[in-house]
Amino acid sequence: MDIIHYLLQLIQYLYLQNCWLLNFICRYIPLKQWAFDDSHSPKYQKFKIDELPLVTDFRQGWDYKDLIPYYEKRYGRKIRPVARRSECDIPDSCSCPRCNAPKPFLYKNNGSKGQILCKVCAARFSSAESRFSSSKLRCPHCKNALVAKKERKHFILHKCVNPKCPYYLHNLKKVDKDALKEDYGKNKYKLHYLYREFTMDFFRMDLNTLPKYSSSLKFSRHNAHVMSLCLTLHVNLGLSLRKTSQALKDLYNISISHQQIANYCKTAAICIKPFVDQYPYQKNTVFTADETYIKIRSVKAYVWLIMDAVSRSIIGYQVSDNRGVGPCILAMRMAFRGLTKLPEKFQFIADGYSAYPLASMEFAKKFGKDFTFKITQVIGLTNDDAVSKEYRPFKQMIERLNRTYKASYRHTNGFDNIDGANYDLALWVAYYNFLRPHKHNQYKVLNEVEMLQGADNMPGKWQLLIFLGQQTILELQKQNSV
């Protein structure tokens, strides 16, 4: 009995020690590390993108022709038209927005104030503005209807104004009490649920539209070889237009102005861009994206680049005069071109900018589960959290790509217009994907085209790229004519 008593005491002692260790671990050693510690601060709440709202539609699928016999069979009550004692001023075209009941089943519910009651489905509505005429956006946390607060150029900002919303109360607890004591102190933080409803459909914009004012390939003074020499010196070697003109004069005794070289580059970009955009790139499970700025007439513009992390090819690019969600969606559409649905375990890696989660939300709303994906955001420059430590190499890939593009852009000192930026980016992407040897690919090009393998030098490859672009344009024109 003494041994059993001793063992029971030992078990109780070990149990108390385990309880103490668990308490210590829970207090001082976090079992699950937060992705971004500072992002849970109320100051960083404004950079978060809330989930999609609930959409409720008050219109039911039953028609009044189905409801009248249903009520009679189920409840033994036959619904008859309204027996009017005086003349009714309800318009003849007015009908119930819920069950489509015509004027004989409608009567005014509150006299001359405008409310109409349907005798079939008991819906109350106004002939001028009906709550059944459109769907309602509701907060996913408290189910209250959202209120349109601000109307911007491309979207309408909806807000949940319910003071008892659990999402609002949860965010309110994070705010310092000193800030709440100040006048309008809560306005410094994003506390309520917000949703941006875009009024422009970025998915209907044509990505294949060719630029206007393109010149022909009929040469009066020079020939196609001189044009390809200009592309080699300007794009491959990164010389400016004036240095390219000087190099052609010094090396080949070819007198050509820098403006003529710019015209050649513009024409070549118009021809090559369709081939670069329509090429069937190898697309894997990890995409990484980033944006960088350029100058157009000393005003900031932005270049969006999306890269496949395995093949390292640029599969999406866009030049824009703003840093909004629209250009981000267009670049993503170019990256997802040719995919009927996303591959399994798909990951999209970007920085902490809010345009990427908004764009992914629009893809999920437009295409459903086939294009539903989350953005893995790598924030900061150091690996302070588990997410940054795991996905930092992918972020560094796109940052190196930005630096490579900036090296070719730097000699331009900015562009004169956005069309010039588009032409320059299209030529550079063509060079990067099809002509540039890469060290990580054993000094081979990223995408091998059989026709380009037969060219002995770089000017010949540029001429073949122009030919492939022309063939692609003809195919697109045939598809549009059918």
Summary of the structure (lengths in Angstrom):
residues: 482
radius of gyration: 32.1
end to end distance: 96.0
largest distance: 113.2
contacts: 1337
relative contact order: 0.09
helix: 46%
strand: 15%
